[in-house]
Amino acid sequence: MRKKKGYGRVSTKGQQRDSNSLEDQKNKLLDAGCDEEDIVLEAYTGTKMDRPKFTKLLEELEPGDTLVVTKLDRFARTA
């Protein structure tokens, strides 16, 4: 069965205050149609490629699933 899997991440305490908190991201993911049990949230710097929860989420994606993020920089960045 196809699922919408959501991912939210913060890397700094400032982000948690500036309307980009994990709670804000979770609410946006729920609004986008993700079920609560299919949302993964983590506080981890985006400058490191090794993000354990994100890696596990990618491994769990099945053909036809959709990965939902609130902003592209929550899962990918160049610097």
C-alpha positions, 0 to 999 in steps of 0.5 A, a space after each residue: 500500500 502506498 504511503 506518504 512518509 514525512 521527515 522533519 529536522 531541526 539543527 539549531 535551537 534558533 530553528 526551533 523558535 523561528 516557526 520551523 520547530 519540529 512541532 510546526 513541521 509535524 503539523 505541516 506533514 499531517 496537513 499534507 496527508 502523512 499519518 502520525 506513525 509515518 512521520 520521522 522527526 530528528 534534531 541533527 545538523 544538516 551539514 553531516 551526511 550521516 543522519 541516522 533517522 533519515 537513513 532508516 526512513 529512506 531504507 523503509 521507503 517502498 515503491 510507490 511511497 512518497 517522501 514529504 518534507 516541509 522545505 527542501 533544506 530539511 533533507 538536502 543541502 549543498 553546504 
